[in-house]
């Protein structure tokens, strides 16, 4: 099946929710990059969700600054949407990726979103499959700084400080996760959401 390269959004970010893209029936989409440019003379706080993935939660874009996030590989299933809004006008978003026909038996991704709290939690890759961990996105949606730890089962992130309303993205991990292994996560304070993006391994 051929990919259709798409520009999912190329628009100013308003102060009320904008839904620039919805995955069509029979398709899935993969977001590859996000570019947000603030042309205003003041900081702007931006909220961005891709499907159910927290990308930004009141993340501050400095005046006349540009934020570029690439190599994310965030899959979205049919009817899922991109949602964004900002605290003030002045920011423009460009979001790119591709669409592909959805065939359940050929869908290559697994996406897990979980709260990261101050007691250790864990999970195995759903579907009882071996997988490659491609990307981890950790969004601190609280007003408190917090330190995040992730192990698979050995550490890949140790007490990483994530400031209030900030996001840490671990791209291009390419870490093989056998189906027998668990992934564990913990933070020093509540209020963080982590999304793990896997690609299934066919052996």
QUIMO-V379797 format. One record per helix or strand of 2 or more residues. SS is the DSSP state (helix for helix, strand for strand). FROM is the first residue (numbers start at 0). TO is the last residue. If there is no record, write none. Layout:
BEGIN
[[SS FROM TO] [SS FROM TO]]
END
This chain:
BEGIN
[[strand 3 11] [strand 17 21] [strand 26 37] [strand 43 49] [strand 52 60] [strand 64 68] [strand 73 75] [strand 80 85] [strand 90 100] [helix 103 105] [strand 108 115] [strand 120 122] [strand 130 139] [strand 145 150] [strand 154 161] [strand 166 169] [strand 174 176] [strand 182 186] [strand 191 199]]
END
